[in-house]
């Protein structure tokens, strides 16, 4: 996994696509990790990237039912991404994707 970090701004589809291309990844290999449904997760979902919502931002677990789109995975914090159970879910996201590039 090669992370690509950019300045903390609302991710535009152009910026997200440029980051994916810069890393040489396909759509299936791209994951957007963010803490806000209206920007981070929406942007990733619009481009058919996998998405991980981190509950350290403005979106809570209870808020999720308000959205027509959903993240592929929800974690309490970035630290939880290294938990073995979450690693297993990440593996499932990466190996069992149905979308194209």
TIMI-2910 file (N, C-alpha, C, CB; in pm, 1 decimal, decimal comma, always signed):
<rs>
+----------+----------+----------+----------+----------+----------+----------+----------+----------+----------+----------+----------+------+
!      n_x !      n_y !      n_z !     ca_x !     ca_y !     ca_z !      c_x !      c_y !      c_z !     cb_x !     cb_y !     cb_z ! resn !
+----------+----------+----------+----------+----------+----------+----------+----------+----------+----------+----------+----------+------+
!    +84,7 !   -116,8 !     +0,0 !     +0,0 !     +0,0 !     +0,0 !    +89,8 !   +123,7 !     +0,0 !    -96,7 !     -0,6 !   +122,1 !  Unk !
!    +67,1 !   +214,3 !    -95,0 !   +142,9 !   +338,5 !   -102,6 !    +50,3 !   +453,6 !    -66,8 !   +205,0 !   +358,4 !   -244,0 !  Unk !
!    +70,1 !   +517,1 !    +48,6 !    -16,6 !   +630,5 !    +82,7 !    +20,3 !   +753,7 !     +2,1 !     -7,9 !   +661,6 !   +232,4 !  Unk !
!    -78,6 !   +834,0 !    -26,4 !    -58,2 !   +960,5 !    -96,9 !   -129,3 !  +1066,0 !    -14,0 !   -112,6 !   +956,1 !   -246,6 !  Unk !
!    -54,6 !  +1155,7 !    +45,1 !   -112,9 !  +1257,8 !   +130,7 !   -107,9 !  +1391,8 !    +60,9 !    -40,5 !  +1264,5 !   +265,5 !  Unk !
!   -212,4 !  +1471,3 !    +79,8 !   -213,0 !  +1606,4 !    +25,6 !   -271,9 !  +1698,7 !   +129,2 !   -292,3 !  +1614,2 !   -107,3 !  Unk !
!   -261,5 !  +1827,7 !   +104,2 !   -306,0 !  +1927,5 !   +201,0 !   -449,8 !  +1901,8 !   +242,7 !   -292,3 !  +2068,3 !   +143,2 !  Unk !
!   -481,4 !  +1935,6 !   +366,3 !   -615,8 !  +1915,3 !   +420,6 !   -711,8 !  +2016,7 !   +359,5 !   -615,4 !  +1927,1 !   +575,2 !  Unk !
!   -771,4 !  +1976,0 !   +251,0 !   -874,7 !  +2054,6 !   +184,7 !   -984,7 !  +1957,6 !   +145,2 !   -818,3 !  +2132,9 !    +59,5 !  Unk !
!  -1098,2 !  +2009,8 !   +109,7 !  -1205,1 !  +1922,3 !    +64,0 !  -1160,3 !  +1856,2 !    -65,2 !  -1338,3 !  +2000,7 !    +43,8 !  Unk !
!  -1163,3 !  +1722,9 !    -69,3 !  -1111,4 !  +1655,4 !   -188,8 !  -1204,9 !  +1670,1 !   -307,8 !  -1088,4 !  +1508,1 !   -160,0 !  Unk !
!  -1153,0 !  +1724,1 !   -414,2 !  -1230,8 !  +1732,2 !   -537,2 !  -1207,9 !  +1604,1 !   -615,9 !  -1191,9 !  +1858,1 !   -621,5 !  Unk !
!  -1302,7 !  +1564,8 !   -699,6 !  -1281,5 !  +1445,7 !   -782,7 !  -1154,5 !  +1456,8 !   -867,4 !  -1402,3 !  +1423,1 !   -873,5 !  Unk !
!  -1123,4 !  +1575,7 !   -915,2 !  -1002,5 !  +1595,2 !   -996,2 !   -878,4 !  +1562,8 !   -913,4 !   -995,2 !  +1740,7 !  -1049,9 !  Unk !
!   -874,0 !  +1610,0 !   -788,5 !   -759,9 !  +1586,3 !   -701,4 !   -748,2 !  +1437,2 !   -666,7 !   -772,3 !  +1670,5 !   -573,1 !  Unk !
!   -861,1 !  +1374,6 !   -635,9 !   -858,5 !  +1232,3 !   -601,4 !   -814,3 !  +1146,9 !   -720,2 !   -996,5 !  +1187,0 !   -553,0 !  Unk !
!   -864,2 !  +1177,9 !   -838,1 !   -826,0 !  +1102,7 !   -958,1 !   -677,8 !  +1125,0 !   -989,9 !   -914,0 !  +1144,4 !  -1079,0 !  Unk !
!   -630,8 !  +1248,4 !   -975,1 !   -489,3 !  +1277,7 !  -1001,4 !   -398,8 !  +1200,6 !   -905,7 !   -462,3 !  +1428,8 !   -989,0 !  Unk !
!   -437,7 !  +1192,2 !   -779,5 !   -358,9 !  +1116,9 !   -681,2 !   -354,6 !   +969,1 !   -719,0 !   -417,5 !  +1134,2 !   -538,9 !  Unk !
!   -468,5 !   +913,4 !   -759,0 !   -473,8 !   +772,7 !   -799,4 !   -381,8 !   +747,6 !   -918,4 !   -618,2 !   +731,7 !   -834,1 !  Unk !
!   -389,3 !   +834,8 !  -1017,8 !   -306,5 !   +817,5 !  -1137,1 !   -158,6 !   +835,2 !  -1105,8 !   -348,6 !   +916,1 !  -1245,3 !  Unk !
!   -125,6 !   +930,8 !  -1020,7 !    +13,7 !   +954,2 !   -981,2 !    +73,1 !   +829,5 !   -915,9 !    +23,0 !  +1074,3 !   -884,7 !  Unk !
!     -7,9 !   +758,5 !   -840,4 !    +38,0 !   +637,1 !   -773,8 !    +31,0 !   +513,7 !   -864,3 !    -43,9 !   +613,3 !   -649,1 !  Unk !
!    -29,1 !   +529,6 !   -982,5 !    -39,9 !   +418,4 !  -1074,6 !   -138,2 !   +311,4 !  -1029,6 !    +93,7 !   +357,4 !  -1094,4 !  Unk !
!   -242,3 !   +353,1 !   -958,9 !   -341,1 !   +259,1 !   -905,8 !   -465,0 !   +253,4 !   -993,1 !   -379,8 !   +297,3 !   -763,9 !  Unk !
!   -531,9 !   +141,1 !   -988,2 !   -663,0 !   +129,7 !  -1051,6 !   -768,7 !   +176,9 !   -951,7 !   -691,2 !    -17,6 !  -1098,6 !  Unk !
!   -889,8 !   +192,8 !   -998,2 !  -1000,5 !   +230,1 !   -910,0 !  -1015,0 !   +128,0 !   -797,9 !  -1132,3 !   +241,7 !   -989,5 !  Unk !
!  -1002,6 !     -0,8 !   -830,9 !  -1017,0 !   -108,1 !   -732,1 !   -911,1 !   -102,9 !   -622,3 !  -1010,7 !   -241,9 !   -801,1 !  Unk !
!   -796,8 !    -45,4 !   -652,4 !   -686,5 !    -42,0 !   -557,1 !   -685,1 !    +84,2 !   -471,9 !   -556,3 !    -54,3 !   -630,1 !  Unk !
!   -779,9 !   +173,3 !   -493,6 !   -778,0 !   +304,4 !   -429,7 !   -875,3 !   +310,6 !   -313,7 !   -810,6 !   +413,0 !   -530,4 !  Unk !
!   -826,7 !   +361,4 !   -200,7 !   -908,4 !   +377,0 !    -80,7 !   -896,7 !   +521,2 !    -32,8 !   -864,6 !   +276,8 !    +31,2 !  Unk !
!  -1011,1 !   +583,0 !     -7,8 !  -1013,5 !   +716,4 !    +52,1 !  -1046,1 !   +698,8 !   +199,7 !  -1118,1 !   +811,0 !    -19,3 !  Unk !
!   -958,8 !   +751,9 !   +284,7 !   -980,1 !   +748,8 !   +428,9 !  -1009,6 !   +891,2 !   +471,1 !   -855,8 !   +689,6 !   +506,2 !  Unk !
!  -1123,5 !   +910,8 !   +536,5 !  -1160,4 !  +1045,8 !   +578,3 !  -1248,9 !  +1045,2 !   +700,2 !  -1229,5 !  +1118,3 !   +466,2 !  Unk !
!  -1270,6 !  +1164,8 !   +753,9 !  -1351,0 !  +1175,5 !   +875,8 !  -1480,5 !  +1253,7 !   +856,8 !  -1270,0 !  +1240,2 !   +983,8 !  Unk !
!  -1514,3 !  +1284,3 !   +731,8 !  -1635,8 !  +1361,7 !   +705,0 !  -1711,7 !  +1299,8 !   +588,1 !  -1601,3 !  +1510,0 !   +675,0 !  Unk !
!  -1837,4 !  +1266,6 !   +611,0 !  -1919,0 !  +1204,1 !   +506,5 !  -1938,7 !  +1297,1 !   +387,3 !  -2054,7 !  +1163,0 !   +562,9 !  Unk !
!  -1966,5 !  +1426,1 !   +413,1 !  -2003,5 !  +1520,1 !   +307,0 !  -1889,8 !  +1553,4 !   +212,1 !  -2054,6 !  +1646,3 !   +367,5 !  Unk !
!  -1767,9 !  +1529,2 !   +252,0 !  -1654,2 !  +1562,6 !   +165,2 !  -1573,1 !  +1438,7 !   +131,7 !  -1564,2 !  +1667,3 !   +232,0 !  Unk !
!  -1505,0 !  +1384,3 !   +230,2 !  -1412,2 !  +1273,8 !   +206,1 !  -1482,2 !  +1149,2 !   +150,3 !  -1339,9 !  +1238,5 !   +335,0 !  Unk !
!  -1583,2 !  +1103,7 !   +220,8 !  -1649,6 !   +979,2 !   +181,3 !  -1732,4 !   +999,7 !    +54,3 !  -1739,3 !   +927,5 !   +295,6 !  Unk !
!  -1798,6 !  +1112,5 !    +41,7 !  -1873,7 !  +1141,4 !    -80,0 !  -1781,1 !  +1144,5 !   -201,1 !  -1948,2 !  +1274,7 !    -66,7 !  Unk !
!  -1667,6 !  +1210,8 !   -188,3 !  -1572,7 !  +1218,3 !   -299,5 !  -1524,7 !  +1081,8 !   -343,4 !  -1454,4 !  +1303,3 !   -261,5 !  Unk !
!  -1488,2 !   +997,7 !   -247,4 !  -1444,4 !   +863,1 !   -281,1 !  -1555,1 !   +779,8 !   -343,1 !  -1392,0 !   +794,2 !   -158,7 !  Unk !
!  -1674,9 !   +792,2 !   -288,9 !  -1789,4 !   +716,6 !   -339,3 !  -1823,0 !   +757,8 !   -481,8 !  -1911,1 !   +736,5 !   -248,6 !  Unk !
!  -1818,0 !   +886,3 !   -511,5 !  -1849,5 !   +933,8 !   -646,1 !  -1755,1 !   +875,9 !   -751,0 !  -1844,0 !  +1085,4 !   -650,2 !  Unk !
!  -1631,9 !   +849,3 !   -712,7 !  -1533,9 !   +793,4 !   -805,7 !  -1526,3 !   +641,2 !   -796,9 !  -1396,9 !   +853,1 !   -778,9 !  Unk !
!  -1614,8 !   +581,6 !   -718,5 !  -1621,4 !   +436,7 !   -699,6 !  -1496,5 !   +380,4 !   -634,2 !  -1643,8 !   +368,5 !   -831,8 !  Unk !
!  -1430,2 !   +460,4 !   -549,0 !  -1318,1 !   +413,0 !   -469,0 !  -1375,0 !   +350,1 !   -342,1 !  -1217,9 !   +529,4 !   -435,5 !  Unk !
!  -1298,1 !   +263,8 !   -281,1 !  -1335,4 !   +214,1 !   -149,6 !  -1318,4 !   +329,2 !    -50,5 !  -1248,7 !    +89,0 !   -108,4 !  Unk !
!  -1400,5 !   +330,0 !    +53,1 !  -1394,1 !   +440,3 !   +149,1 !  -1392,5 !   +387,4 !   +291,6 !  -1512,4 !   +535,9 !   +129,5 !  Unk !
!  -1316,5 !   +456,8 !   +375,4 !  -1310,7 !   +425,2 !   +517,7 !  -1340,0 !   +553,5 !   +593,7 !  -1171,1 !   +364,9 !   +558,5 !  Unk !
!  -1444,0 !   +549,6 !   +675,5 !  -1478,5 !   +663,3 !   +760,1 !  -1412,5 !   +646,0 !   +895,2 !  -1631,7 !   +677,6 !   +775,4 !  Unk !
!  -1339,0 !   +748,1 !   +937,7 !  -1277,7 !   +751,2 !  +1069,5 !  -1365,3 !   +840,8 !  +1157,1 !  -1128,3 !   +803,1 !  +1063,4 !  Unk !
!  -1411,0 !   +788,9 !  +1269,1 !  -1505,7 !   +861,9 !  +1352,9 !  -1440,3 !   +966,7 !  +1442,7 !  -1581,9 !   +765,1 !  +1437,6 !  Unk !
!  -1327,5 !  +1020,8 !  +1399,6 !  -1259,5 !  +1125,6 !  +1476,5 !  -1300,1 !  +1265,4 !  +1430,5 !  -1108,2 !  +1109,6 !  +1464,8 !  Unk !
!  -1383,3 !  +1272,7 !  +1326,7 !  -1422,9 !  +1402,5 !  +1271,7 !  -1564,0 !  +1440,6 !  +1309,3 !  -1409,7 !  +1401,7 !  +1122,2 !  Unk !
!  -1632,8 !  +1502,8 !  +1216,5 !  -1765,7 !  +1556,6 !  +1244,9 !  -1876,8 !  +1453,7 !  +1230,8 !  -1793,8 !  +1672,0 !  +1154,1 !  Unk !
!  -1848,7 !  +1338,7 !  +1170,8 !  -1952,1 !  +1237,4 !  +1148,8 !  -1946,6 !  +1132,5 !  +1259,0 !  -1935,4 !  +1170,8 !  +1010,3 !  Unk !
!  -2061,6 !  +1103,9 !  +1318,5 !  -2070,6 !   +998,6 !  +1419,9 !  -2137,4 !   +875,5 !  +1359,2 !  -2149,7 !  +1047,9 !  +1544,8 !  Unk !
!  -2127,4 !   +764,3 !  +1427,6 !  -2191,6 !   +641,1 !  +1382,0 !  -2342,5 !   +660,5 !  +1366,8 !  -2162,7 !   +526,2 !  +1480,0 !  Unk !
!  -2403,1 !   +737,5 !  +1455,9 !  -2547,1 !   +761,2 !  +1450,7 !  -2586,5 !   +843,9 !  +1327,6 !  -2593,1 !   +832,1 !  +1578,3 !  Unk !
!  -2495,7 !   +924,6 !  +1277,6 !  -2523,6 !  +1008,3 !  +1160,6 !  -2533,7 !   +928,0 !  +1031,5 !  -2416,3 !  +1113,4 !  +1145,9 !  Unk !
!  -2476,2 !   +810,5 !  +1028,2 !  -2465,3 !   +734,7 !   +903,1 !  -2600,2 !   +706,3 !   +838,1 !  -2394,1 !   +604,6 !   +928,4 !  Unk !
!  -2702,6 !   +685,9 !   +916,4 !  -2834,6 !   +652,0 !   +859,4 !  -2894,3 !   +766,7 !   +777,6 !  -2931,5 !   +613,9 !   +971,3 !  Unk !
!  -2841,4 !   +887,0 !   +794,1 !  -2892,8 !  +1002,4 !   +719,8 !  -2844,3 !  +1007,8 !   +574,9 !  -2853,1 !  +1129,5 !   +790,1 !  Unk !
!  -2747,3 !   +927,2 !   +541,3 !  -2683,7 !   +937,0 !   +409,8 !  -2728,5 !   +824,1 !   +317,5 !  -2531,7 !   +935,0 !   +424,2 !  Unk !
!  -2751,2 !   +857,9 !   +191,8 !  -2788,5 !   +758,1 !    +91,1 !  -2667,6 !   +673,5 !    +52,3 !  -2848,0 !   +826,4 !    -33,8 !  Unk !
!  -2549,2 !   +726,1 !    +68,8 !  -2424,9 !   +653,4 !    +40,4 !  -2360,8 !   +615,8 !   +173,6 !  -2326,3 !   +739,6 !    -47,7 !  Unk !
!  -2282,5 !   +508,9 !   +173,9 !  -2220,9 !   +460,2 !   +296,2 !  -2074,1 !   +427,6 !   +272,5 !  -2295,2 !   +337,1 !   +348,6 !  Unk !
!  -1990,4 !   +445,5 !   +374,6 !  -1851,0 !   +403,9 !   +360,6 !  -1842,7 !   +251,5 !   +358,2 !  -1764,5 !   +461,4 !   +475,7 !  Unk !
!  -1735,5 !   +200,3 !   +302,3 !  -1714,9 !    +55,6 !   +300,4 !  -1676,0 !     +2,4 !   +437,6 !  -1608,1 !    +19,0 !   +198,8 !  Unk !
!  -1614,1 !    +88,1 !   +517,8 !  -1566,9 !    +48,2 !   +648,7 !  -1570,6 !   +169,7 !   +740,2 !  -1424,1 !    -12,3 !   +641,0 !  Unk !
!  -1600,7 !   +148,0 !   +867,5 !  -1602,0 !   +254,7 !   +967,6 !  -1509,7 !   +212,6 !  +1080,6 !  -1747,4 !   +283,4 !  +1020,5 !  Unk !
!  -1417,9 !   +302,9 !  +1120,1 !  -1327,0 !   +277,0 !  +1232,3 !  -1332,1 !   +393,9 !  +1329,5 !  -1181,5 !   +253,8 !  +1182,4 !  Unk !
!  -1300,3 !   +364,9 !  +1453,9 !  -1303,4 !   +467,5 !  +1558,3 !  -1192,8 !   +571,6 !  +1541,0 !  -1291,5 !   +402,6 !  +1694,9 !  Unk !
!  -1073,9 !   +526,0 !  +1499,6 !   -960,0 !   +616,6 !  +1484,7 !   -862,4 !   +557,6 !  +1383,8 !   -889,6 !   +641,5 !  +1621,5 !  Unk !
!   -767,1 !   +637,0 !  +1339,6 !   -664,7 !   +586,8 !  +1247,5 !   -587,6 !   +471,4 !  +1309,0 !   -568,4 !   +698,7 !  +1208,3 !  Unk !
!   -568,3 !   +476,4 !  +1440,4 !   -498,3 !   +368,0 !  +1509,8 !   -566,8 !   +233,9 !  +1493,4 !   -486,1 !   +400,0 !  +1656,0 !  Unk !
!   -697,2 !   +235,1 !  +1477,3 !   -771,7 !   +110,3 !  +1460,7 !   -742,7 !    +41,6 !  +1326,9 !   -920,3 !   +137,4 !  +1472,8 !  Unk !
!   -685,5 !   +113,7 !  +1231,0 !   -654,4 !    +53,4 !  +1101,4 !   -550,9 !    -58,5 !  +1113,3 !   -603,9 !   +159,9 !  +1005,4 !  Unk !
!   -471,8 !    -58,4 !  +1220,9 !   -371,3 !   -163,1 !  +1239,0 !   -424,2 !   -282,9 !  +1318,1 !   -249,9 !   -105,9 !  +1308,9 !  Unk !
!   -546,2 !   -275,3 !  +1367,4 !   -605,9 !   -386,0 !  +1443,2 !   -624,5 !   -506,5 !  +1350,5 !   -742,7 !   -343,3 !  +1506,5 !  Unk !
!   -591,7 !   -627,1 !  +1395,4 !   -603,3 !   -745,7 !  +1309,1 !   -742,0 !   -764,5 !  +1247,4 !   -568,2 !   -868,5 !  +1387,9 !  Unk !
!   -848,0 !   -736,3 !  +1321,1 !   -983,0 !   -753,3 !  +1267,1 !  -1007,4 !   -653,6 !  +1152,4 !  -1089,2 !   -734,2 !  +1379,3 !  Unk !
!   -961,8 !   -531,1 !  +1170,0 !   -977,0 !   -429,7 !  +1065,9 !   -888,5 !   -465,7 !   +946,6 !   -940,9 !   -288,3 !  +1120,5 !  Unk !
!   -768,8 !   -516,1 !   +972,5 !   -680,5 !   -559,1 !   +864,0 !   -747,7 !   -666,5 !   +779,4 !   -547,2 !   -611,4 !   +920,3 !  Unk !
!   -819,1 !   -756,8 !   +844,9 !   -892,2 !   -860,6 !   +773,6 !  -1001,0 !   -799,3 !   +684,7 !   -954,2 !   -960,0 !   +873,1 !  Unk !
!  -1072,7 !   -700,6 !   +736,9 !  -1175,9 !   -632,8 !   +658,0 !  -1114,5 !   -556,6 !   +541,4 !  -1256,6 !   -537,2 !   +746,4 !  Unk !
!   -999,6 !   -493,7 !   +564,3 !   -930,6 !   -423,0 !   +456,0 !   -889,2 !   -520,3 !   +346,6 !   -807,2 !   -348,0 !   +509,8 !  Unk !
!   -842,1 !   -637,9 !   +385,7 !   -804,5 !   -739,4 !   +288,3 !   -927,2 !   -780,3 !   +206,2 !   -742,2 !   -862,6 !   +359,0 !  Unk !
!  -1040,7 !   -798,1 !   +272,0 !  -1163,3 !   -834,0 !   +200,8 !  -1202,6 !   -725,0 !   +101,6 !  -1277,6 !   -858,7 !   +300,2 !  Unk !
!  -1187,8 !   -598,2 !   +141,1 !  -1217,7 !   -487,7 !    +49,7 !  -1128,3 !   -492,7 !    -73,0 !  -1201,4 !   -353,3 !   +120,9 !  Unk !
!  -1001,5 !   -520,9 !    -51,9 !   -906,1 !   -514,4 !   -162,8 !   -913,1 !   -635,7 !   -254,8 !   -766,2 !   -500,9 !   -108,8 !  Unk !
!   -944,4 !   -751,4 !   -202,6 !   -940,9 !   -869,7 !   -288,5 !  -1076,4 !   -904,6 !   -349,3 !   -890,0 !   -987,3 !   -210,2 !  Unk !
!  -1182,3 !   -851,9 !   -295,6 !  -1315,7 !   -896,5 !   -338,1 !  -1395,9 !   -785,7 !   -403,8 !  -1392,7 !   -950,7 !   -219,7 !  Unk !
!  -1329,5 !   -686,2 !   -456,5 !  -1399,2 !   -572,8 !   -518,1 !  -1462,8 !   -612,9 !   -649,6 !  -1303,1 !   -456,1 !   -540,4 !  Unk !
!  -1577,5 !   -551,2 !   -679,4 !  -1650,0 !   -580,8 !   -802,2 !  -1635,5 !   -470,4 !   -906,5 !  -1795,9 !   -602,8 !   -771,3 !  Unk !
!  -1589,5 !   -349,3 !   -867,1 !  -1586,5 !   -237,3 !   -961,8 !  -1465,4 !   -243,8 !  -1052,5 !  -1587,6 !   -104,9 !   -887,3 !  Unk !
!  -1470,3 !   -166,5 !  -1160,1 !  -1361,2 !   -161,4 !  -1257,5 !  -1272,3 !    -42,6 !  -1237,6 !  -1415,3 !   -159,7 !  -1396,5 !  Unk !
!  -1172,8 !    -26,3 !  -1326,4 !  -1082,0 !    +86,9 !  -1310,1 !  -1123,5 !   +205,4 !  -1385,4 !   -947,0 !    +51,3 !  -1350,2 !  Unk !
+----------+----------+----------+----------+----------+----------+----------+----------+----------+----------+----------+----------+------+
</rs>
